[in-house]
């Protein structure tokens, strides 16, 4: 029996560069950076004081009814808004005819909920006994009980954002969520594809949503020295593959896609935007903080994706790189691409749109899948901006600074997470004949 | 079915307040013991909830080779528990280093939030918290607070770190995922891992869950939004599955892991097969009405039509809260009313993201022993829970178990494991 094919029939995006695939892609094509000084909180004393924020976001601008999200964190709200956009795009909002909602699943890639910084830290400060280096449980409890907001604490539980989507959008199929750091959004799309192939669902609302632009998020990454500290030139800070890259730049947002079994989409007359033809999922099993220096897991992951799609390396017309702008990732990813594609690696246009959007962490892979889809549809490859000085370790074609018109049918998108999880997706132009 | 690859269980690892290892836990449950007690690891007097299931004797060093022990300082307690359960399961499956192809060896864990170590935050918070405003002084946080945090602070408690450390310690380079369904996490992880093996991405997967909810931070947080029993005076009677007098769940800490394996791979290496996963279904039952959960159970039964007649019992989630137990009972009543029901949270405490697999392990071991332990603290059947709960241990009569899991928001799943002799 032939494998069930999985097509994309709706997309929704909330990003630092706009809340529609059109606006996002036009900004990317223009080489625009979404990075600016952090407005959301006072970051003045932190080593990194800039990020790519989603400015002026209000959930009520997207949803008629926002009560379920009244205590939710920003990432959960981003997920809701992008889901509404994707479902509307696909004609699949609740009440749509000809759809069995029990066959409609959700798979959300995300991160930890946002902690209530002042409440958490305040209770610890009040309870701390420096002499004995201990926490006095009575003092801690008295203060915490006073300042912890029950609703906001509950919304940090990891199943809550998923349940809200299922309830609001009437998705009665399997509820999945994953947290694999920077790979989560892509991993959700990969495993959602498999849910459909395996027959456990006909439709999946899948993607990623994340924000770590809050005090403990920036602090945590600063402690790991993972973030760029180019505070004097924030818009030039994310410079993937450039010799002078010094870390990534935090972004935030959500990308949600409607994945649908091909015959189901045809039967209901859904518009087919593209096809998810292959994926690979591997693990470095190397170190918690660093990716494997030769890109061992990353290379295997890309190979798996190619094998899964049945495509030859030469058929890949564009690689949307993980390309974080950290020293280690960009060199290791380059090495991995060369291992997989051999000499052909030098012929494939590769870009990192993180140079413009920043790194959306758990949402990155999903937003970048949408970018790949748009790039195929428009025949236009978005650039890697801020690329000025070549790095001998990164010697491929990174589409520096200017977009490139180019018709192609298959794009490969990489996402690699802190902790070693690797995901590669292959997004293809839809054709009635399987590739 | 799109594939004929069959998925079997060849190892079990269990670490709970009742002890370490399947045998110790099963013996304790059969004897009717509980791991729920007044909290001992800190003084709980100031808290509204003072009971839970702790593992004070847990020492991760017992589960990790000497050369790897330096990584323990980067693992929160939850991660350490998860790593330990993986070790127990691998030992049980007799899967030593190099026994399987690393590229086809995966890890999938279910997770909830992982509490960070409060003491890590203490000095930075004390240095920058302004009691007048009730806020951290952000103009000094970056220079006077942040530098006092451990450099790896973020990675100590990010939930995917359990699966990451398990992969590193065991050279598991295949698919690796962390499923964020809180109390339903490990059962959804099981569903995904089965699919990964069926599709051919892996031959062996460590699937598990770990949770820690008895620390100060988790208890205070959870008592704000979960239905927790306030029966502080009689902790051993506090969690009462499907009972008329139930008043909430009791949180615990622990971890559980299974080794899932492609049946041919297991046979080739001569592994002991403990059971075969023959069905998995999941869904969302808005408002916890029961009809959605019932649909999920029916789907699982339809997938395993050969095994339905062989079902011996239902292993229920039954956290001991009023709405959750009633919801699950309605679903069971509407689908498999004839089956006896067991629930083991009164013994184990509510192990959160580890609960489903921990409880399933007790059933799997029951098939080997031929006897099914009773449900503790089910003294007065509740009118709103119309199910037949096993109040006494009984001989195993069938060959399969139906395990149920859920969240208080309506996410639910059902798995059927066949433990009899099979072709």
Interface residues (C-beta under 8 A of the other chain):
Chain A: X1 X3 X4 X41 X42 X43 X44 X45 X46 X47 X102 X106 X108 X110 X111 X112 X113 X117 X118 X120 X121 X122 X124 X125 X126 X127 X128 X130 X133 X134 X135 X137 X138 X140 X141 X142 X144 X145 X147 X148 X150 X151 X153 X154 X156 X157 X158 X159 X160 X162 X163 X166 X167 X170 X171 X172 X173 X174 X175 X176 X177 X178 X179 X180 X181 X187 X191 X194 X195 X197 X198 X199 X200 X215 X219 X220 X221 X222 X223 X224 X281 X282 X283 X284 X285 X286 X287 X288 X289 X296 X297 X300 X304 X417 X418 X419 X420 X421
Chain B: X1 X2 X3 X42 X43 X44 X45 X46 X47 X71 X74 X102 X103 X106 X107 X111 X112 X113 X118 X119 X121 X122 X123 X124 X125 X126 X128 X129 X131 X134 X135 X136 X138 X139 X140 X141 X142 X143 X144 X146 X149 X150 X151 X152 X153 X154 X155 X158 X159 X160 X161 X163 X164 X165 X167 X168 X170 X171 X172 X173 X174 X175 X176 X177 X178 X179 X180 X181 X182 X183 X184 X185 X188 X191 X192 X195 X196 X198 X199 X201 X216 X220 X221 X224 X225 X281 X282 X283 X284 X285 X286 X292 X295 X407 X409 X410 X411 X413
